[in-house]
């Protein structure tokens, strides 16, 4: 048996750039054969639509509403829905966090003030997983590409929002340095649900909880990536932005 999971998904309920509500995704993912999805909204310093002037516990509750709504609908539809988030530092450095619950966020308001290095140490020590999202992505708001191979557990090396050469650069570095690799669609709208846009993590065992996923990925075994492999056959080109390595 093999099981398919979306690991990078945004909704209009919490991400300012989201275009679809969480429950609206479920029918399409089920038709594509997925067994579960992770709701990974843009976090406090990223492109969130949750007002930042709210008291921290209330902010976390509002931030998680879309996840809870999607999970409730997923339970009825027969597709697992898991919690995560995408933290940002405003410089193009984005990290996907898995394995820590909304209650953990309430107990750790310092998460919005710590550095990338401190984030990895804290999340990792608490049993979570840190994945640098779309590491070689280039965008107009960025001045440089900042890479953290030592401050994460894995790299997301294939992402539907990237140009193929960005994925190829991430893949080749991760391969040459024996890094664990993941992929995810970074989907923002149900309009992007299609067979040729599948960017899924495939596991040999069914993931029943966030901690299951963390354990599997950290082990480096029992999973693989499913995405259009021709993306890695594209012509290589140098980044337009300078690359800064954060070791």
The 8 nearest C-alpha neighbors of each residue, nearest first, counted from 0:
[[1, 203, 2, 204, 202, 205, 201, 3],
 [0, 2, 203, 202, 201, 204, 3, 205],
 [1, 3, 202, 201, 34, 205, 203, 4],
 [4, 2, 201, 33, 34, 200, 199, 202],
 [5, 3, 35, 200, 199, 36, 33, 34],
 [4, 6, 36, 199, 7, 37, 183, 35],
 [5, 7, 37, 183, 36, 4, 8, 199],
 [8, 6, 185, 183, 39, 184, 5, 37],
 [9, 7, 186, 38, 185, 39, 37, 187],
 [10, 8, 187, 40, 17, 39, 186, 14],
 [11, 9, 17, 20, 12, 21, 19, 14],
 [12, 10, 17, 18, 20, 19, 14, 13],
 [11, 13, 65, 10, 20, 14, 17, 64],
 [12, 14, 48, 11, 62, 47, 40, 49],
 [13, 15, 47, 17, 41, 16, 11, 40],
 [14, 16, 48, 47, 46, 17, 13, 11],
 [15, 17, 14, 18, 11, 46, 187, 9],
 [18, 16, 11, 10, 187, 14, 9, 15],
 [17, 19, 188, 11, 187, 10, 16, 20],
 [20, 18, 188, 11, 10, 17, 189, 21],
 [21, 19, 10, 11, 23, 22, 12, 18],
 [20, 22, 69, 10, 23, 24, 19, 65],
 [23, 21, 69, 24, 25, 20, 72, 68],
 [22, 24, 21, 20, 25, 19, 26, 189],
 [25, 23, 22, 27, 21, 189, 26, 28],
 [24, 26, 28, 27, 22, 23, 29, 73],
 [27, 25, 29, 28, 24, 30, 23, 76],
 [28, 26, 30, 29, 25, 24, 31, 192],
 [29, 27, 31, 25, 30, 33, 26, 24],
 [28, 30, 32, 26, 33, 31, 27, 25],
 [31, 29, 27, 32, 28, 26, 33, 25],
 [32, 30, 28, 29, 33, 27, 194, 193],
 [33, 31, 29, 30, 28, 34, 3, 2],
 [34, 32, 3, 29, 28, 35, 4, 31],
 [35, 33, 3, 78, 2, 4, 79, 32],
 [34, 36, 79, 4, 78, 80, 33, 5],
 [35, 37, 5, 80, 4, 6, 81, 79],
 [36, 38, 81, 6, 82, 80, 39, 5],
 [37, 39, 8, 82, 83, 66, 40, 81],
 [40, 38, 84, 83, 8, 85, 7, 9],
 [41, 39, 84, 9, 14, 85, 42, 13],
 [40, 42, 85, 47, 14, 45, 46, 86],
 [41, 43, 86, 45, 85, 44, 47, 40],
 [42, 44, 45, 47, 111, 41, 51, 86],
 [45, 43, 87, 42, 88, 86, 111, 46],
 [46, 44, 87, 42, 41, 43, 47, 86],
 [47, 45, 41, 15, 14, 48, 16, 44],
 [46, 48, 14, 15, 41, 49, 45, 13],
 [47, 49, 15, 13, 14, 50, 46, 12],
 [48, 50, 47, 13, 51, 62, 61, 58],
 [51, 49, 52, 53, 48, 58, 47, 61],
 [50, 52, 53, 49, 58, 43, 54, 55],
 [53, 51, 50, 54, 58, 55, 49, 57],
 [52, 54, 58, 51, 50, 55, 57, 56],
 [55, 53, 57, 56, 58, 52, 51, 59],
 [54, 56, 58, 57, 53, 59, 108, 105],
 [57, 55, 59, 58, 105, 54, 60, 53],
 [58, 56, 60, 59, 54, 55, 53, 61],
 [57, 59, 55, 61, 53, 56, 60, 62],
 [58, 60, 62, 56, 57, 61, 63, 55],
 [61, 59, 57, 63, 58, 62, 64, 56],
 [60, 62, 58, 64, 63, 59, 57, 49],
 [63, 61, 59, 60, 64, 13, 58, 49],
 [62, 64, 66, 60, 61, 65, 59, 67],
 [65, 63, 67, 61, 66, 62, 68, 60],
 [64, 66, 68, 12, 67, 63, 69, 21],
 [65, 67, 69, 63, 68, 64, 70, 38],
 [68, 66, 70, 64, 69, 65, 71, 63],
 [69, 67, 65, 71, 66, 70, 64, 72],
 [68, 70, 22, 21, 66, 72, 67, 71],
 [71, 69, 73, 80, 67, 72, 68, 66],
 [70, 72, 74, 68, 73, 69, 67, 75],
 [71, 73, 69, 75, 70, 74, 22, 76],
 [72, 74, 70, 76, 78, 75, 71, 77],
 [75, 73, 71, 77, 72, 76, 70, 78],
 [74, 76, 72, 73, 77, 71, 78, 70],
 [77, 75, 73, 74, 78, 72, 25, 26],
 [78, 76, 74, 75, 73, 79, 34, 29],
 [77, 79, 73, 35, 34, 76, 74, 80],
 [80, 78, 35, 73, 34, 36, 81, 74],
 [79, 81, 70, 36, 35, 37, 73, 78],
 [82, 80, 37, 36, 209, 38, 79, 83],
 [83, 81, 38, 37, 66, 39, 80, 97],
 [84, 82, 39, 97, 96, 38, 37, 81],
 [83, 85, 39, 40, 96, 95, 42, 41],
 [86, 84, 95, 41, 94, 39, 42, 40],
 [85, 87, 42, 94, 93, 41, 84, 45],
 [88, 86, 93, 45, 89, 44, 92, 94],
 [87, 89, 90, 92, 44, 93, 91, 86],
 [90, 88, 87, 91, 45, 92, 44, 93],
 [91, 89, 92, 88, 141, 142, 87, 140],
 [90, 92, 89, 141, 93, 88, 144, 87],
 [93, 91, 90, 88, 87, 145, 94, 89],
 [92, 94, 87, 132, 86, 91, 131, 85],
 [95, 93, 131, 132, 86, 85, 130, 96],
 [94, 96, 85, 130, 84, 129, 132, 131],
 [95, 97, 129, 84, 83, 128, 85, 94],
 [98, 96, 83, 128, 127, 99, 209, 95],
 [97, 99, 127, 209, 210, 213, 128, 100],
 [100, 98, 127, 97, 103, 101, 83, 126],
 [99, 101, 103, 102, 98, 104, 82, 83],
 [102, 100, 104, 103, 105, 99, 63, 59],
 [103, 101, 105, 100, 104, 106, 99, 59],
 [104, 102, 106, 100, 101, 105, 99, 107],
 [105, 103, 107, 101, 106, 102, 108, 100],
 [106, 104, 102, 103, 107, 56, 108, 59],
 [105, 107, 103, 104, 108, 102, 56, 109],
 [108, 106, 104, 109, 105, 110, 103, 111],
 [107, 109, 110, 105, 106, 111, 104, 55],
 [110, 108, 107, 112, 111, 113, 106, 104],
 [109, 111, 108, 112, 113, 107, 118, 104],
 [112, 110, 109, 113, 108, 43, 44, 86],
 [113, 111, 109, 110, 114, 108, 118, 44],
 [112, 114, 110, 117, 111, 118, 109, 115],
 [115, 113, 117, 116, 118, 112, 88, 119],
 [114, 116, 118, 117, 119, 113, 150, 88],
 [115, 117, 119, 114, 118, 150, 120, 113],
 [118, 116, 114, 120, 119, 115, 113, 121],
 [119, 117, 115, 121, 116, 120, 122, 114],
 [120, 118, 116, 122, 117, 150, 121, 123],
 [119, 121, 117, 123, 118, 122, 124, 116],
 [122, 120, 118, 124, 119, 123, 117, 125],
 [123, 121, 127, 125, 119, 124, 120, 118],
 [122, 124, 127, 126, 120, 125, 121, 119],
 [123, 125, 121, 122, 126, 120, 127, 119],
 [126, 124, 122, 123, 127, 121, 99, 120],
 [127, 125, 123, 124, 122, 98, 128, 99],
 [128, 126, 98, 122, 123, 97, 99, 125],
 [127, 129, 97, 96, 213, 123, 98, 152],
 [130, 128, 151, 96, 152, 95, 94, 119],
 [131, 129, 153, 95, 154, 151, 94, 152],
 [132, 130, 94, 154, 93, 134, 155, 151],
 [131, 133, 155, 94, 93, 134, 130, 95],
 [132, 134, 136, 155, 135, 156, 158, 131],
 [135, 133, 132, 136, 131, 146, 169, 154],
 [136, 134, 165, 133, 169, 144, 137, 168],
 [137, 135, 133, 134, 165, 161, 138, 144],
 [138, 136, 135, 141, 139, 144, 240, 239],
 [137, 139, 140, 141, 136, 91, 142, 240],
 [138, 140, 141, 137, 142, 91, 240, 143],
 [139, 141, 138, 142, 90, 91, 137, 89],
 [142, 140, 139, 138, 143, 90, 91, 137],
 [141, 143, 240, 140, 144, 90, 241, 139],
 [144, 142, 241, 240, 141, 242, 145, 243],
 [143, 145, 242, 243, 241, 240, 135, 146],
 [146, 144, 243, 244, 242, 92, 143, 245],
 [145, 147, 244, 245, 148, 134, 243, 144],
 [146, 148, 245, 150, 149, 246, 244, 151],
 [147, 149, 150, 151, 146, 246, 245, 154],
 [150, 148, 147, 246, 151, 245, 152, 116],
 [151, 149, 147, 119, 116, 148, 115, 152],
 [150, 152, 129, 130, 153, 149, 119, 148],
 [153, 151, 129, 130, 128, 217, 179, 150],
 [154, 152, 179, 130, 180, 151, 178, 131],
 [153, 155, 131, 180, 130, 156, 181, 132],
 [154, 156, 181, 182, 132, 133, 180, 157],
 [155, 157, 169, 170, 166, 154, 182, 181],
 [158, 156, 182, 166, 155, 183, 159, 133],
 [157, 159, 184, 183, 160, 161, 182, 133],
 [158, 160, 184, 161, 185, 157, 196, 198],
 [159, 161, 158, 185, 162, 184, 186, 133],
 [162, 160, 159, 158, 163, 165, 136, 166],
 [161, 163, 165, 164, 160, 166, 159, 136],
 [164, 162, 230, 166, 165, 161, 167, 233],
 [163, 165, 167, 166, 162, 235, 233, 168],
 [166, 164, 135, 168, 163, 167, 162, 136],
 [165, 167, 169, 163, 157, 164, 156, 168],
 [166, 168, 164, 231, 170, 165, 169, 171],
 [167, 169, 171, 165, 170, 166, 164, 172],
 [170, 168, 166, 156, 172, 167, 171, 135],
 [171, 169, 167, 173, 156, 168, 172, 174],
 [170, 172, 174, 168, 173, 169, 175, 167],
 [171, 173, 175, 169, 174, 170, 176, 168],
 [174, 172, 178, 170, 176, 171, 175, 177],
 [175, 173, 171, 177, 172, 176, 170, 178],
 [174, 176, 172, 173, 177, 171, 178, 170],
 [175, 177, 173, 174, 178, 172, 171, 148],
 [178, 176, 174, 175, 173, 179, 172, 180],
 [179, 177, 173, 176, 153, 180, 174, 154],
 [178, 180, 153, 219, 154, 177, 181, 152],
 [181, 179, 154, 153, 155, 156, 178, 173],
 [182, 180, 155, 154, 156, 224, 153, 200],
 [181, 183, 157, 155, 156, 158, 198, 199],
 [184, 182, 198, 7, 6, 158, 199, 185],
 [183, 185, 159, 198, 158, 186, 7, 160],
 [186, 184, 7, 8, 183, 158, 160, 159],
 [185, 187, 8, 184, 188, 9, 7, 191],
 [186, 188, 17, 9, 18, 10, 8, 185],
 [189, 187, 19, 18, 190, 191, 186, 17],
 [188, 190, 191, 192, 24, 19, 23, 187],
 [191, 189, 188, 192, 193, 187, 19, 18],
 [192, 190, 189, 188, 193, 186, 196, 187],
 [193, 191, 189, 190, 27, 196, 194, 28],
 [192, 194, 196, 195, 191, 197, 31, 190],
 [193, 195, 196, 197, 31, 192, 198, 191],
 [194, 196, 193, 197, 227, 226, 192, 198],
 [197, 195, 193, 194, 198, 192, 159, 191],
 [196, 198, 226, 194, 195, 199, 193, 225],
 [199, 197, 226, 183, 184, 225, 182, 196],
 [200, 198, 225, 5, 4, 183, 197, 3],
 [199, 201, 224, 4, 3, 223, 225, 182],
 [202, 200, 3, 223, 2, 222, 224, 199],
 [203, 201, 222, 2, 204, 1, 221, 200],
 [202, 204, 1, 221, 222, 0, 2, 205],
 [205, 203, 202, 206, 1, 2, 0, 221],
 [204, 206, 2, 207, 203, 202, 1, 34],
 [205, 207, 211, 208, 212, 204, 209, 202],
 [208, 206, 205, 211, 209, 79, 212, 210],
 [209, 207, 211, 210, 206, 212, 81, 98],
 [208, 210, 98, 212, 211, 81, 213, 97],
 [209, 211, 213, 98, 208, 212, 214, 127],
 [212, 210, 214, 208, 209, 213, 206, 215],
 [211, 213, 215, 209, 210, 214, 206, 216],
 [214, 212, 210, 216, 211, 215, 128, 217],
 [213, 215, 211, 217, 212, 216, 210, 218],
 [216, 214, 212, 218, 213, 217, 211, 220],
 [215, 217, 219, 218, 213, 214, 212, 220],
 [218, 216, 214, 219, 215, 213, 152, 128],
 [219, 217, 215, 216, 220, 214, 221, 213],
 [218, 220, 216, 217, 179, 215, 221, 222],
 [221, 219, 218, 222, 215, 216, 217, 223],
 [220, 222, 203, 202, 215, 219, 223, 204],
 [223, 221, 202, 201, 220, 203, 200, 224],
 [222, 224, 201, 200, 202, 225, 221, 181],
 [225, 223, 200, 201, 199, 182, 226, 181],
 [224, 226, 199, 198, 200, 201, 223, 197],
 [225, 227, 198, 197, 228, 224, 199, 157],
 [228, 226, 229, 230, 225, 195, 196, 197],
 [229, 227, 230, 231, 226, 232, 225, 157],
 [228, 230, 232, 231, 227, 233, 163, 226],
 [231, 229, 163, 228, 232, 233, 227, 167],
 [230, 232, 167, 229, 233, 228, 163, 166],
 [233, 231, 229, 230, 234, 228, 167, 163],
 [234, 232, 231, 230, 164, 235, 163, 229],
 [233, 235, 236, 232, 164, 231, 163, 167],
 [236, 234, 164, 233, 237, 167, 168, 232],
 [237, 235, 234, 164, 238, 165, 168, 239],
 [236, 238, 239, 235, 164, 240, 168, 165],
 [239, 237, 240, 236, 241, 242, 137, 135],
 [238, 240, 237, 241, 137, 143, 236, 242],
 [239, 241, 143, 238, 144, 242, 142, 137],
 [242, 240, 143, 144, 243, 239, 238, 142],
 [241, 243, 144, 143, 145, 240, 244, 146],
 [244, 242, 145, 144, 146, 245, 241, 143],
 [243, 245, 146, 145, 246, 147, 242, 148],
 [246, 244, 147, 146, 243, 145, 148, 149],
 [245, 149, 244, 147, 148, 150, 146, 116]]
